Amino acid sequence: MCKISEMNLETAKYYGYEAQSNQLVEECAELIQAVNKYRRVETGLGQPVAEDKKAIARDNLVEEIADVELMLEQVKYLLQIPEDELLAVKTFKVNRTRERMESSK
């Protein structure tokens, strides 16, 4: 079974899969936007960027990562996706990437 906090479990049960899968999509979109904004602020695109803008962009990125992680936790619970199944897929993907990196040397 997947790990989920009690409060997050209550939220998942209350709203259900359809609502929470829609919310996950929205949170992923917000994370994409935050990643792009952070990258843009971090590089400055050739322009100087104030440190406070970098800090704000980083804080926003952290917040969006947290939102996506919470929603993923709920969706994994609602779909009854066990942690060991996810770990197996992650391990396969990491190994495949490692093999690609080795073969490109």
C-alpha positions, -999 to 999 in steps of 0.1 A, spaced: 0 0 0 11 36 -6 21 58 23 -3 87 29 -7 111 58 -40 109 77 -51 144 66 -42 137 30 -61 104 32 -92 122 44 -90 146 15 -85 118 -10 -116 100 3 -137 131 5 -131 143 -31 -124 110 -49 -104 101 -79 -120 122 -106 -117 155 -87 -82 147 -74 -69 135 -107 -81 168 -122 -64 187 -94 -32 167 -100 -32 179 -137 -36 215 -125 -9 212 -100 15 196 -126 8 226 -149 16 250 -121 48 231 -114 58 233 -150 53 270 -149 73 274 -117 102 253 -131 103 275 -162 101 307 -142 129 296 -119 150 286 -148 144 320 -164 151 339 -132 182 318 -124 198 323 -158 186 359 -161 184 354 -199 214 377 -202 200 403 -178 208 409 -141 183 395 -117 177 407 -81 184 380 -55 150 386 -40 134 375 -73 155 344 -73 144 336 -37 107 342 -46 110 319 -77 126 292 -56 100 294 -29 73 291 -55 90 261 -70 92 244 -36 55 251 -30 45 236 -64 66 205 -58 49 201 -25 14 204 -41 23 178 -68 37 154 -42 5 157 -21 -17 151 -51 4 122 -63 1 107 -28 -37 109 -30 -39 95 -66 -16 66 -57 -39 59 -27 -71 61 -47 -57 38 -74 -43 14 -48 -8 16 -64 17 -1 -40 50 15 -33 69 -17 -44 53 -15 -78 65 21 -82 99 13 -69 102 -15 -95 93 9 -123 117 36 -110 145 11 -107 140 -1 -142 140 35 -155 171 45 -136 190 15 -148 179 21 -184 191 57 -182 224 45 -167 228 21 -196 222 49 -221 247 71 -204 273 43 -204 267 35 -240 271 71 -251 306 74 -236 
